[in-house]
């Protein structure tokens, strides 16, 4: 029993670090998605503004 305890603790530690890594991955995905959506909307706004300026010229 005493031999198994350190292994069990190590296994639990590994599992916890994997769970932590998954949380960090989710966090990164969320940040990336927010930036991506912001970038897309910014690009669309810029393009539409440029088109609008061209329309005003005519």
N, C-alpha and C positions, 0 to 999 in steps of 0.2 A: 504493500500500500504506500509506503513512504517513497518507493521508487517511482510510482505512478504520479504522485502529486506534482512534482516539478514539470513533468510533461503536460499534465492537464492544464496547469497554470500557463505554460508556454503556448499551448493550443488556444486557450482563451485570449491571451494577449494578441496572438496572430489574428484571431477572428475580429477582435476589437479594432485592430489597426486596419484590417480590410474594410470594416464598416466605416471607419473614419475616412478612408480613402474614397469610398463610394460617395460619402457626403460631400467631400471636396470636389469630386468629379461633377456631382449634381450642381454644386455652387458655380463651378466654372462654366458648365453648360448654360446655366441661367444668365450669368454675366455675358457670355458670348452672344446668346440669343438677344438680350436687351441691346447690346451694342450693334448687332447685325440689323435688328429692326430699326434702330435709330438711324443707322447709316443709310438703309434703304429709303426710309421716309425723308431723310435729308437730301438724298440724291434726287428723289422724285420731286421734292419741293424746288430744288435748284433748277432742274430741267423745266418744270412748269413755269417758273419765274422767267427763265430765259425765253421760253416760247411766248409768254405774256408780253414781255418787252418787245419782241419782234412784232406782235400783233398791234401794239400801240403805235409803232413806227409807221405802219401802213394806214 
